[in-house]
């Protein structure tokens, strides 16, 4: 008997990072609805140790200027300044840990932040949008931190570039996972 179609499983199996993104991107209402849903990702203590700073329109040029200022050479500055123009919407992923939390260690708070971003990328895909999580040296740059308004103790984890998948160039086919090397079953004798 064939199981019925499962839209969650299909979204997980078909999602790919989309390197080429064009207009349009989700509007504010849709993005807020998807972030509301993504916030249900596992999060011990429901701390929600993250926030997003959307960057779109001309703000992408200003982010590019900040990235360019942080570059080591004029050529690197030119390339860095162009990066935010690769998608119509960039979601700056800001990790906001609570370092002295009595029950939730830092690593678990970081896991909650990355779980939310992963869930958001799946939700975006299931609603017809493309995305890719990008990082780089700019996440550490004081100019970029200042432009995005990051507070002391906050960590920029990169950007979720969001938009419409370009029709040029398809995603590479994924090879099946060798579960024997990734799942270690404990053979416990029945006693």
ABEGO torsion letter per residue (X at the ends): XBBBBBAAAAAAAABBBBABBBOBBBBAAAAAAAAAAAAABBBBGGAGBBBBBBBBEAAAAAAAAAAAAABABAAAAAAAAAAAAABABBBBBBBBBBAABAABBAAAAAAAAAAAAAAAAAAAAAAGBBBBBBBEAAAABAAAAAAAGBBBGBBBAEBBBBEBBBABEBBBBBBBBBAAAABBBBBBBBX
